[in-house]
Amino acid sequence: MADEQVPLPKVEQVDFEGRFIGTPKDVLDKVSQLPFYSSKIISDAVVMARVESRNINKRPYLFHIISMRKQGVELIYSIPPDTSETLRRAFALKSLMAVGLMVRPVYQMDEFKFMQYIDSVMDSLISGLSQNYNALYNKYDSILNEYRDTKRLNVEISSSNRTLTIKTAELNEENKSLKEQLQKLQKYSDEALMVLVEEWLRVHNGSIDMEEFAKTYSVMITRVEQIIDKMVSMGYIELRN
């Protein structure tokens, strides 16, 4: 009965191109310094998960997961029903930006596409405000300042690259392709799902109800079974009677 009374958050995912400059171990050493994150290497990917809040059943409610792999960066985040989707996206991007700056010496994200996406989100945020919401605008003015500071930093870093500087000036003309990314269906990667399984086991004293887990994260129970079998075969968890 309690499960039915708790609304499930929406989950979104966005991907950016990126590459390792060092090794996954180098990246893990960097992000291990970040508070509130649970980080580990899974199948050559560095996965960082942060549970910001839980529901009354102690299940992750507000969370985001960052996966850095050789193919690029995956950002997954939850959006509660009573939260502004645009503001939640801005917060998730702020978290990814902080991680990206910390791992810059050993992992490189595609800064141009990342800044395009930030520009698109901030444009949506600004357009959603009006003169009747000046108080709300002032409350989140700090987010805009952080965005401007980040954009200015990107220009300084790219001062020796004239091509990137020109493309940065054309961000507003290329927002359409990035907005389409927000519309695609999202799903968990194997690495992200493994992190959620481990988090569940930690909270529930080493036990897992696969039906409840599948319902909580909107995945098929057969997928949950496959992930648990994979984790057992890889030695991440052990079955017990």
C-alpha positions as CSV (number, residue, x, y, z in Angstrom):
1,M,0.0,0.0,0.0
2,A,2.8,2.4,0.8
3,D,4.4,1.8,-2.6
4,E,1.3,2.9,-4.4
5,Q,1.2,6.3,-2.5
6,V,4.8,7.3,-3.5
7,P,5.0,8.9,-7.0
8,L,7.8,7.7,-9.1
9,P,10.3,10.3,-10.5
10,K,10.9,10.7,-14.2
11,V,14.3,9.6,-15.4
12,E,16.2,11.3,-18.2
13,Q,19.5,10.6,-19.9
14,V,21.9,12.7,-22.0
15,D,25.1,11.7,-23.6
16,F,28.2,13.7,-24.6
17,E,31.3,12.7,-26.5
18,G,34.5,12.2,-24.5
19,R,37.7,10.2,-24.2
20,F,40.2,9.0,-21.7
21,I,43.5,10.9,-21.6
22,G,44.7,8.8,-18.7
23,T,43.3,5.5,-17.5
24,P,40.0,4.7,-15.8
25,K,42.0,4.3,-12.6
26,D,43.3,7.8,-13.0
27,V,39.8,9.1,-13.3
28,L,38.6,7.1,-10.3
29,D,41.5,8.6,-8.2
30,K,40.3,12.1,-9.1
31,V,36.6,11.6,-8.4
32,S,37.2,9.7,-5.2
33,Q,37.9,13.1,-3.7
34,L,34.3,14.2,-4.3
35,P,32.0,14.0,-1.3
36,F,28.5,12.3,-1.5
37,Y,29.4,10.2,-4.5
38,S,29.8,6.4,-4.7
39,S,32.4,5.7,-7.4
40,K,33.8,2.6,-8.9
41,I,35.1,1.1,-12.2
42,I,32.7,-1.2,-14.0
43,S,33.7,-2.8,-17.3
44,D,36.3,-0.1,-18.1
45,A,33.8,2.6,-17.2
46,V,34.1,4.9,-14.2
47,V,30.6,5.2,-12.7
48,M,29.7,7.8,-10.1
49,A,26.3,7.7,-8.4
50,R,24.9,10.2,-5.9
51,V,21.6,9.6,-4.1
52,E,20.4,13.1,-3.0
53,S,17.2,11.9,-1.3
54,R,15.1,8.8,-0.6
55,N,11.4,8.2,-0.4
56,I,9.6,7.0,2.6
57,N,10.5,3.4,1.6
58,K,14.2,4.3,1.7
59,R,14.5,3.9,-2.1
60,P,16.5,6.4,-4.2
61,Y,14.2,9.2,-5.2
62,L,16.4,12.1,-6.2
63,F,19.6,10.9,-7.8
64,H,22.0,11.3,-10.7
65,I,24.6,8.9,-12.2
66,I,27.6,9.9,-14.3
67,S,29.4,7.2,-16.3
68,M,32.6,8.0,-18.1
69,R,33.7,5.6,-20.7
70,K,35.9,5.6,-23.8
71,Q,32.9,6.2,-26.0
72,G,31.7,9.2,-24.1
73,V,29.9,10.5,-21.0
74,E,26.4,9.3,-19.9
75,L,24.4,11.5,-17.5
76,I,21.3,9.9,-15.9
77,Y,19.1,11.9,-13.4
78,S,15.7,11.7,-11.8
79,I,13.1,14.4,-12.0
80,P,10.4,14.3,-9.2
81,P,6.8,15.1,-10.4
82,D,6.7,18.3,-8.3
83,T,10.0,19.7,-9.6
84,S,10.7,22.0,-12.5
85,E,12.3,19.8,-15.2
86,T,14.4,22.6,-16.6
87,L,15.8,23.5,-13.1
88,R,16.5,19.8,-12.5
89,R,18.4,19.5,-15.8
90,A,20.4,22.6,-14.9
91,F,21.4,21.1,-11.5
92,A,22.4,17.8,-13.1
93,L,24.5,19.7,-15.7
94,K,26.1,21.7,-12.9
95,S,27.1,18.4,-11.2
96,L,28.5,17.0,-14.4
97,M,30.4,20.3,-15.0
98,A,32.0,20.0,-11.5
99,V,33.1,16.4,-12.2
100,G,34.3,17.3,-15.7
101,L,36.5,20.1,-14.4
102,M,38.0,17.8,-11.7
103,V,38.9,15.0,-14.2
104,R,40.1,17.4,-17.0
105,P,43.7,16.3,-16.8
106,V,42.8,12.6,-17.3
107,Y,39.4,12.7,-19.2
108,Q,38.3,15.1,-21.9
109,M,34.6,15.9,-22.7
110,D,33.5,17.5,-25.9
111,E,33.3,21.0,-24.5
112,F,31.6,22.5,-27.6
113,K,28.6,20.1,-27.5
114,F,28.4,20.3,-23.7
115,M,28.3,24.1,-23.9
116,Q,25.6,23.9,-26.6
117,Y,23.5,21.7,-24.3
118,I,24.0,24.1,-21.4
119,D,23.0,27.0,-23.6
120,S,19.8,25.2,-24.7
121,V,18.8,24.4,-21.1
122,M,19.5,27.9,-19.9
123,D,17.5,29.3,-22.8
124,S,14.6,27.2,-21.8
125,L,15.0,28.4,-18.2
126,I,15.0,32.0,-19.1
127,S,12.1,31.8,-21.6
128,G,10.0,30.2,-18.9
129,L,10.3,33.2,-16.7
130,S,8.3,36.4,-16.9
131,Q,8.1,39.7,-15.1
132,N,5.5,38.1,-12.7
133,Y,8.2,35.7,-11.6
134,N,11.0,38.1,-10.7
135,A,11.4,36.5,-7.3
136,L,11.9,33.1,-8.9
137,Y,14.4,34.6,-11.3
138,N,16.4,36.2,-8.5
139,K,16.4,32.9,-6.6
140,Y,18.1,31.1,-9.4
141,D,20.2,34.0,-10.6
142,S,23.3,32.2,-9.1
143,I,22.7,29.4,-11.7
144,L,22.9,31.9,-14.5
145,N,26.1,33.3,-13.0
146,E,27.7,29.9,-12.9
147,Y,26.7,29.3,-16.5
148,R,28.3,32.6,-17.6
149,D,31.4,31.9,-15.6
150,T,31.7,28.4,-17.2
151,K,31.1,29.8,-20.7
152,R,33.8,32.4,-20.1
153,L,36.2,29.7,-18.8
154,N,35.5,27.7,-22.0
155,V,36.5,30.7,-24.2
156,E,39.7,31.2,-22.2
157,I,40.7,27.6,-22.5
158,S,39.9,27.6,-26.2
159,S,41.6,30.9,-27.0
160,S,44.2,29.2,-29.1
161,N,41.6,27.3,-31.1
162,R,39.9,29.8,-33.5
163,T,37.6,27.1,-34.9
164,L,36.1,26.3,-31.5
165,T,35.7,30.0,-30.7
166,I,33.7,30.5,-33.9
167,K,31.5,27.5,-33.2
168,T,30.9,28.8,-29.7
169,A,29.5,32.0,-31.1
170,E,27.0,29.9,-33.2
171,L,25.5,28.0,-30.3
172,N,22.0,29.6,-30.6
173,E,21.7,28.4,-34.2
174,E,22.4,24.8,-33.3
175,N,20.1,24.3,-30.4
176,K,17.5,22.4,-32.4
177,S,19.5,19.3,-32.7
178,L,20.3,19.3,-29.0
179,K,16.6,19.7,-28.0
180,E,15.8,16.6,-29.9
181,Q,18.1,14.7,-27.5
182,L,15.7,15.5,-24.7
183,Q,12.8,13.8,-26.5
184,K,14.4,10.4,-27.0
185,L,13.5,7.5,-24.7
186,Q,15.9,6.9,-21.9
187,K,17.2,3.7,-20.5
188,Y,19.8,2.5,-18.0
189,S,23.1,1.1,-19.1
190,D,24.4,-2.1,-17.6
191,E,26.9,-0.2,-15.5
192,A,24.3,2.2,-14.2
193,L,21.9,-0.6,-13.3
194,M,24.7,-2.4,-11.4
195,V,25.2,0.6,-9.3
196,L,21.5,0.8,-8.5
197,V,21.4,-2.9,-7.6
198,E,24.4,-2.5,-5.2
199,E,22.7,0.6,-3.6
200,W,19.5,-1.4,-3.1
201,L,21.4,-4.3,-1.5
202,R,23.2,-1.9,0.8
203,V,19.9,-0.2,2.0
204,H,18.0,-3.5,2.2
205,N,20.6,-5.5,4.2
206,G,21.8,-7.5,1.3
207,S,18.4,-8.7,0.0
208,I,16.5,-7.7,-3.2
209,D,12.9,-8.1,-4.3
210,M,13.4,-8.2,-8.1
211,E,9.7,-7.3,-8.7
212,E,9.9,-4.2,-6.5
213,F,13.3,-3.2,-7.9
214,A,11.9,-3.5,-11.5
215,K,8.8,-1.4,-10.6
216,T,10.9,1.3,-8.9
217,Y,13.2,1.8,-11.8
218,S,10.8,1.0,-14.6
219,V,12.8,-1.9,-16.1
220,M,11.7,-5.4,-17.1
221,I,12.2,-8.0,-14.4
222,T,14.0,-10.2,-17.0
223,R,16.6,-7.4,-17.3
224,V,17.0,-7.3,-13.6
225,E,17.6,-11.0,-13.5
226,Q,20.2,-10.7,-16.3
227,I,22.0,-7.9,-14.5
228,I,22.1,-9.9,-11.2
229,D,23.4,-13.0,-13.0
230,K,26.1,-10.8,-14.6
231,M,27.1,-9.3,-11.3
232,V,27.3,-12.8,-9.8
233,S,29.5,-14.1,-12.7
234,M,31.7,-11.1,-12.4
235,G,32.1,-11.6,-8.6
236,Y,30.5,-8.3,-7.6
237,I,27.9,-10.0,-5.4
238,E,27.2,-13.5,-4.1
239,L,23.9,-15.4,-3.9
240,R,22.8,-16.7,-0.5
241,N,20.1,-19.2,0.5
